[in-house]
């Protein structure tokens, strides 16, 4: 663990982290066809990723309305803004996304997640977006890279609908590290509006994508690249 959020009652006691979507739904995250990934899909994928952490940590993730500067516009005052702001830029050098560790609550960048919208021209599938969202939220909570691991093997591509694909449980090493800081427990995810249930016809398997080996890199003194 590189950093952690303040937990007033100490490890094992519940606390709240707020999150918001800055420009994530502005059409900058492209799918494998070059079209904008749907808002419903991205929102549901992130809610599942938050739920993965809330299942093992006493953290209540609460969505709030976003305000503040766009991603990659520099340091900013976090007063009145979400703890974790999620956005996108057209290009990120050498990474699918990156997140800032929560080194200081005086930094607006602490916890923020930034996606590579075009993803080197390959675009995003539903399952990859979810997997990267889950990974980056680990950095937002202070988790560093501990393995130079393989990608998740053959990952299915789904049609453009709410995410309802395979779920990736957090591994035991990650859970142990996070609970060593925040304590064991369970939290919750509260979104501003419910995500509609996907239509099963839109969730048919479209093919298989083999992901190459991930190259993990730490973002110096601030965050981590994926």
Secondary structure, DSSP 8 states (H G I E B T S, - for coil): -------TT-TTS-EEEEEEESSTTSS-SBBTTSSB--HHHHHHHHHHHHHHHHTTBSEEEEE----S--TTS-----TTS-SEEEEEES--TT-SEEEE--S-TT-TTTT-EEEESSGGGT-B-HHHHHHHHHHHHHHHTT----------SEEEEE-SSS--S------HHHHHHHHHHH-B---EEE-SS------GGGG-EEEEEE------EEETTTEEE-
